[in-house]
């Protein structure tokens, strides 16, 4: 078995036993990146020299008898996390030259625990998108192919598409992602890997380039549920630099993966049976419920009546916060500057040239819904709907321990398939957005293949700060599904 085929947990044990060194493990991944990244475009920046230095430091630490949770394990970092001394772009021209003088809290936590950073993963510009085609550095290619159709290039999902494609193609053992409306869970589903959006406030947002501050949440993406548990334990924790960070102990998520689901009540939200849902996704959902029933869980139908308003509320709240957050990119303090005749002209030229079409669209929507004549009609009303969605979840979780739904309404689609219709693109988030508005944890776990041989994910949603139950249920599904399919484009293939 190639070193790049190891799960993160298996690589950790191999390093501890001395089967190989951190340098050998890192070199194997850098070789894979060199071979496949020119095609997949999963990385914006490869940090080869720094990664090897970190690997050597990990080997030296281990030789002194030290051990840390992630010592010597190579990861990809979504290029939304500020990394000290390494260019951080948010996949936008406007941040193209930006090199942060500080480290985000999440990446600092990973470095504290001994991780090796292979590079900065591609994404939709400013995390705005569901396909990873809006990046200023070009689209990311999904390493999966439709059966009998190897020429068609599929999207990896977004916005964390570089993270998803990189992990699936064996270009990293795991990756950081961020999820505002589904940007960890949907690409995890499209790429056949696991990914969790923890409860809002579980991971610090400090040092992450902001999209929508009341929704953004960092989380891990990896090949298995256990690998995500290992990463989240290092990523999570209270941070006084983030006023929304919650001061609660971080549980042993890895131990939670071994818990039985016997006696758990699993809710099935009737509103998620969307009109026009493909039959194969409906069948996979029923199969997932059957697996949990066989494992001793009780299945209960619940109602989340305001689900149908979730997408509309999200696409008011998120652009409104984006228009406010992105006001700082003006060409004055950092990033791109395009000179103009006067200050206003410089602002206009910088923002017009620096922002891509999707980011401009969302800034315009956000500015409109926050404007004097429309604030009450749109933004205020959307916040009231958001409160009702949270109430739906709270009432459901009074009856059940977790919810099971599909992750996405389809498997990965082809580049260009939905690009001319923004609304159709936004509908990709129909199953993930409500949990983001409510701030509850959600995890996608690969559970099967569609008729074209593409991966499909099931989503487990849990109570706020009860990621342990989410991991337990997701691990039970993972064991029952026995998902071992591999993408055709991967290291060593």
C-alpha positions in Angstrom: 0.0 0.0 0.0 1.2 3.5 -0.9 1.8 5.9 2.0 -0.8 8.2 0.3 -3.5 5.5 0.6 -3.3 5.5 4.4 -6.1 7.0 6.5 -5.0 9.7 8.8 -5.5 7.3 11.8 -3.5 4.6 10.1 -0.7 7.1 9.2 -0.6 8.2 12.8 -0.2 4.7 14.1 2.5 4.0 11.4 4.5 7.0 12.5 4.2 6.0 16.1 5.4 2.4 15.3 8.3 3.8 13.2 7.1 2.1 10.0 8.0 5.3 8.1 9.1 8.9 8.9 7.1 12.1 8.7 9.5 13.2 6.0 8.8 10.0 3.9 5.0 10.5 4.4 5.3 14.2 3.4 7.5 13.5 0.4 4.9 10.9 -0.8 2.2 13.5 -0.7 4.3 16.2 -2.4 5.1 13.8 -5.2 1.4 13.1 -5.6 0.7 16.8 -5.7 3.4 17.4 -8.3 1.9 14.7 -10.5 -1.9 15.5 -10.2 -2.3 19.1 -9.1 -1.6 20.6 -12.6 -4.7 18.8 -13.6 -7.0 18.9 -10.5 -5.9 22.4 -9.4 -6.7 21.5 -5.8 -3.9 23.7 -4.4 -3.4 27.4 -5.0 -0.1 27.4 -3.2 2.2 24.4 -2.5 4.4 24.8 0.6 6.9 22.1 -0.2 10.0 23.5 1.5 8.1 24.5 4.6 6.3 21.2 4.7 9.6 19.2 4.6 11.0 21.4 7.4 7.9 20.7 9.5 8.2 17.0 8.8 11.9 17.0 9.8 10.9 18.8 13.0 8.2 16.2 13.7 10.7 13.4 13.2 13.2 15.1 15.5 10.5 15.6 18.2 9.5 11.9 17.9 13.1 10.8 18.3 13.2 12.8 21.6 10.2 10.8 22.8 7.6 13.5 22.1 4.2 12.6 20.8 1.4 15.0 19.8 -2.1 14.3 18.3 -1.1 15.2 14.7 2.7 14.9 14.9 4.0 14.6 11.3 0.6 14.2 9.6 0.4 16.2 6.3 -2.7 18.3 5.7 -4.2 20.8 3.2 -5.3 24.2 4.5 -8.2 25.9 2.7 -6.9 29.2 1.4 -9.3 31.1 3.6 -7.2 30.5 6.7 -4.5 33.1 7.3 -1.1 31.4 7.5 1.8 33.5 8.8 4.3 34.3 6.1 2.4 32.3 3.4 0.2 34.0 0.8 -3.5 33.8 1.6 -5.8 34.7 -1.3 -9.4 33.5 -0.5 -9.2 32.6 -4.2 -9.7 36.3 -5.1 -7.6 38.7 -7.2 -8.2 41.3 -4.6 -6.1 39.3 -2.1 -3.6 37.9 -4.6 -0.6 39.6 -3.1 -1.7 39.3 0.6 0.8 37.6 3.0 -0.6 37.6 6.5 1.8 38.5 9.4 -0.3 36.2 11.7 -1.7 32.7 12.0 -5.4 31.9 12.3 -6.4 30.2 15.6 -7.5 27.0 13.9 -4.2 26.5 11.9 -2.2 27.6 15.0 -4.0 24.8 16.9 -3.1 22.3 14.2 0.6 23.4 14.2 0.6 23.2 18.0 -0.4 19.5 17.7 2.3 18.8 15.2 0.6 18.9 11.8 2.5 19.4 8.5 1.0 21.9 6.1 1.3 20.8 2.4 -0.2 23.9 0.9 -3.2 26.2 0.6 -6.3 24.5 -1.0 -8.4 26.2 -3.8 -11.9 27.3 -3.1 -14.8 29.4 -4.6 -13.8 33.1 -4.4 -14.4 34.3 -0.8 -16.1 30.9 -0.2 -19.1 32.0 -2.3 -20.2 29.0 -4.4 -21.2 25.4 -4.6 -19.0 24.2 -7.4 -15.5 25.7 -7.0 -15.6 27.4 -10.4 -15.6 31.0 -9.1 -11.9 30.9 -8.0 -9.7 33.5 -9.5 -7.1 30.7 -9.9 -9.3 28.5 -12.0 -11.8 25.8 -11.3 -11.0 22.6 -9.4 -11.6 19.3 -11.1 -13.4 16.5 -9.2 -11.2 13.3 -9.2 -14.3 11.2 -9.7 -15.5 10.4 -13.3 -18.9 9.2 -14.5 -18.8 5.5 -15.6 -18.1 5.4 -19.3 -17.6 9.1 -19.5 -14.0 9.9 -18.5 -13.8 13.1 -20.7 -16.5 15.0 -18.8 -15.0 17.2 -16.0 -17.1 17.2 -12.9 -17.2 19.9 -10.1 -15.9 18.9 -6.7 -18.6 21.0 -4.9 -17.9 24.2 -3.0 -16.8 26.2 -1.6 -14.2 23.8 0.0 -13.7 22.1 -3.4 -9.9 22.1 -3.3 -10.0 20.5 0.2 -12.5 17.9 -1.0 -10.7 17.0 -4.2 -7.3 17.0 -2.5 -8.3 14.6 0.2 -10.2 12.3 -2.3 -7.3 12.2 -4.8 -4.8 11.3 -2.0 -3.0 14.7 -2.1 -3.5 15.1 1.7 -4.5 13.0 4.6 -7.1 15.6 5.7 -7.9 19.2 5.2 -9.5 22.2 6.8 -12.7 23.6 5.3 -15.2 26.2 6.2 -19.0 25.9 6.0 -21.3 28.9 5.7 -24.3 27.1 4.0 -22.9 23.7 3.2 -19.4 24.4 2.0 -17.9 21.4 3.9 -20.7 18.9 3.7 -21.7 19.3 0.0 -18.1 18.9 -1.4 -17.6 16.0 1.0 -20.6 14.4 -0.6 -19.5 15.1 -4.2 -15.9 13.8 -3.5 -16.8 10.7 -1.6 -15.2 11.7 1.7 -16.4 12.7 5.2 -16.7 16.3 6.5 -18.3 17.9 9.5 -19.5 21.5 10.2 -19.4 21.7 13.9 -21.7 23.8 16.0 -21.3 27.6 15.4 -18.8 28.8 18.0 -17.0 25.4 18.4 -14.0 26.5 16.3 -12.6 30.0 16.4 -13.2 32.2 13.3 -10.2 34.4 14.2 -7.9 34.7 11.2 -10.3 33.2 8.7 -11.2 35.5 5.9 -14.9 36.4 6.6 -17.8 35.7 4.3 -20.9 35.8 6.6 -19.9 36.2 10.2 -23.0 34.7 11.8 -22.8 31.6 9.7 -19.1 30.8 8.9 -17.7 27.8 10.8 -14.4 25.9 10.3 -14.4 22.1 10.2 -12.4 19.1 9.0 -12.6 17.1 5.8 -11.0 13.6 5.7 -11.5 10.1 4.3 -13.2 8.6 7.4 -15.4 9.7 10.2 -12.6 8.8 12.7 -10.1 11.0 10.8 -12.5 13.9 11.0 -12.9 13.3 14.8 -9.1 13.4 15.2 -8.8 16.7 13.3 -11.8 18.4 15.0 -10.4 17.7 18.5 -7.3 19.7 17.5 -9.1 22.4 15.6 -11.8 23.2 18.3 -11.5 25.1 21.5 -12.3 28.5 23.1 -10.5 31.5 21.7 -10.8 34.9 23.5 -9.9 36.6 20.2 -13.3 35.5 18.8 -16.3 36.9 20.6 -18.5 34.1 19.1 -16.2 31.3 20.4 -17.8 29.2 23.1 -15.9 28.3 26.3 -16.8 24.6 26.6 -14.5 21.6 27.0 -13.6 19.8 23.8 -14.7 16.1 24.1 -12.9 13.1 22.8 -14.6 12.8 19.5 -12.6 9.8 18.4 -14.0 7.8 21.4 -17.5 8.9 20.3 -17.0 7.2 17.0 -17.0 3.8 18.9 -20.3 4.5 20.7 -23.3 2.3 20.0 -26.4 3.9 18.5 -28.7 1.4 20.2 -31.6 3.2 21.8 -30.9 6.5 20.0 -33.9 8.2 18.4 -33.2 9.3 14.8 -35.5 11.9 13.3 -36.6 12.0 9.6 -37.7 15.5 8.7 -40.7 15.1 6.3 -39.9 18.5 4.7 -36.6 17.1 3.3 -38.5 14.9 0.9 -38.1 17.6 -1.7 -40.2 17.5 -4.9 -38.3 16.1 -7.8 -35.6 14.4 -5.6 -33.9 11.7 -7.6 -35.1 8.2 -6.8 -31.6 7.0 -6.1 -31.1 9.6 -3.3 -34.5 8.7 -1.8 -33.4 5.0 -1.8 -30.0 5.8 -0.2 -31.8 7.8 2.5 -34.1 4.8 3.2 -31.1 2.5 3.2 -29.4 4.7 5.8 -32.4 4.7 8.0 -32.5 0.9 7.7 -28.9 0.6 8.7 -29.5 2.6 11.8 -32.7 0.7 12.6 -30.6 -2.6 12.3 -28.1 -1.1 14.7 -30.8 -0.6 17.3 -31.8 3.0 16.7 -35.5 4.1 16.7 -36.7 6.0 13.6 -39.2 8.8 14.2 -40.7 11.2 11.7 -40.4 14.9 12.7 -41.4 18.2 11.1 -39.2 21.2 10.4 -42.0 23.3 8.9 -39.9 26.4 8.1 -37.4 24.5 6.1 -38.9 25.7 2.8 -37.9 29.3 3.7 -34.4 28.4 4.6 -32.8 28.9 1.2 -34.5 32.3 0.7 -33.5 33.5 4.2 -29.9 32.3 3.7 -29.5 34.2 0.4 -30.6 37.4 2.2 -28.6 37.0 5.4 -25.4 35.7 3.9 -25.0 38.4 1.1 -26.0 41.1 3.6 -23.1 40.1 5.9 -20.8 39.6 2.9 -21.5 43.1 1.6 -20.5 44.5 5.0 -17.4 42.2 5.5 -16.1 42.8 2.0 -16.3 46.6 2.4 -12.7 46.5 3.8 -11.2 45.5 0.4 -10.8 49.0 -0.9 -7.3 49.1 -2.2 -6.0 51.3 0.6 -4.8 49.0 3.4 -3.8 45.6 1.9 -4.3 43.5 -1.2 -4.8 44.7 -4.8 -4.8 48.4 -5.7 -5.8 49.8 -9.1 -4.9 53.4 -9.4 -7.6 55.9 -10.4 -8.1 59.6 -11.0 -9.2 60.2 -7.5 -10.0 58.2 -4.3 -13.5 57.2 -5.4 -12.2 56.1 -8.8 -9.5 54.0 -7.2 -12.1 52.3 -5.0 -14.3 51.5 -8.0 -11.5 50.3 -10.2 -9.9 48.2 -7.5 -13.2 46.4 -6.5 -14.3 46.0 -10.1 -11.1 44.3 -11.1 -10.5 42.5 -7.8 -13.8 40.8 -7.3 -15.2 38.1 -9.6 -18.8 38.0 -11.0 -20.3 35.9 -8.2 -18.8 38.0 -5.4 -20.0 41.2 -7.1 -23.5 39.7 -7.4 -23.7 38.8 -3.7 -22.3 42.2 -2.7 -25.0 43.9 -4.7 -27.8 41.7 -3.3 -26.5 42.3 0.2 -26.2 46.0 -0.2 -29.7 46.1 -1.6 -31.3 44.2 1.2 -29.6 46.4 3.8 -30.5 49.6 2.2 -32.8 52.1 3.9 -36.0 51.2 2.0 -35.6 47.5 2.1 -33.9 46.6 5.4 -37.3 45.8 7.1 -38.8 44.0 4.1 -35.8 41.7 3.5 -33.0 41.5 6.2 -35.2 41.9 9.3 -37.8 39.4 7.9 -35.0 36.9 7.0 -33.7 37.1 10.6 -37.2 36.4 12.0 -37.4 33.4 9.7 -34.0 32.2 10.9 -35.3 32.3 14.5 -38.3 30.2 13.4 -35.9 27.7 11.8 -33.9 27.4 15.0 -37.1 26.9 16.9 -38.0 24.0 14.5 -34.7 22.3 15.2 -35.0 22.9 19.0 -38.5 21.3 19.1 -37.3 18.4 16.9 -34.3 17.7 19.2 -36.6 17.6 22.2 -38.0 14.4 20.6 -34.9 12.9 18.9 -31.1 12.6 19.4 -30.1 13.3 15.7 -31.6 13.8 12.3 -30.7 11.9 9.1 -31.2 13.5 5.6 -29.5 13.5 2.2 -26.5 15.8 2.0 -27.2 17.2 -1.5 -30.0 16.8 -4.1 -27.6 15.3 -6.7 -24.2 13.8 -7.2 -21.4 15.9 -8.7 -22.5 17.7 -11.9 -20.3 18.7 -14.9 -18.5 22.0 -15.1 -20.8 24.3 -17.1 -24.0 22.4 -16.4 -25.6 24.9 -14.0 -23.4 27.9 -14.5 -25.8 30.1 -16.4 -28.5 30.0 -13.7 -27.4 31.3 -10.3 -30.7 30.2 -8.6 -30.3 26.6 -9.9 -26.8 26.7 -8.4 -28.0 28.0 -5.1 -30.5 25.1 -4.9 -27.5 22.7 -4.3 -27.5 23.9 -0.7 -31.2 23.1 -0.1 -30.4 20.3 2.5 -27.4 22.0 4.2 -28.5 25.6 4.6 -31.1 25.1 7.4 -28.5 23.6 9.8 -26.2 26.6 9.1 -29.0 29.1 9.9 -29.7 27.2 13.1 -26.0 26.8 14.0 -26.3 23.1 14.7 -23.6 20.5 13.8 -23.9 18.6 10.6 -21.8 15.8 9.0 -21.7 14.3 5.6 -20.6 10.6 5.3 -20.2 8.8 2.0 -22.9 6.0 1.8 -23.2 4.9 -1.7 -22.9 5.5 -5.5 -25.4 6.7 -8.0 -26.1 5.1 -11.4 -23.1 6.8 -12.9 -20.8 5.5 -10.2 -20.5 8.8 -8.4 -20.5 9.1 -4.6 -23.6 10.2 -2.6 -23.5 11.3 1.0 -25.9 11.2 3.9 -26.1 14.0 6.4 -26.3 13.6 10.2 -27.5 16.7 12.1 -27.2 17.0 15.9 -28.1 19.2 18.9 -25.9 22.2 19.5 -22.5 21.1 20.9 -23.4 17.4 20.6 -20.9 16.6 17.9 -20.3 13.3 19.8 -23.7 11.9 18.9 -23.2 13.1 15.3 -19.9 11.2 15.1 -21.5 8.1 16.7 -24.3 8.0 14.1 -22.1 8.9 11.2 -19.6 6.1 12.2 -22.5 3.6 12.4 -23.6 4.6 8.9 -20.0 4.4 7.6 -19.5 0.9 9.1 -22.8 -0.3 7.5 -22.2 1.3 4.2 -18.7 -0.1 3.8 -17.9 2.6 1.2 -14.6 1.6 -0.4 -15.1 3.1 -3.9 -12.2 5.2 -5.1 -11.9 8.1 -7.6 -10.2 7.3 -10.9 -7.8 10.3 -10.5 -5.8 9.7 -7.4 -2.2 9.2 -6.3 -0.9 5.9 -7.4 -3.8 5.1 -9.7 
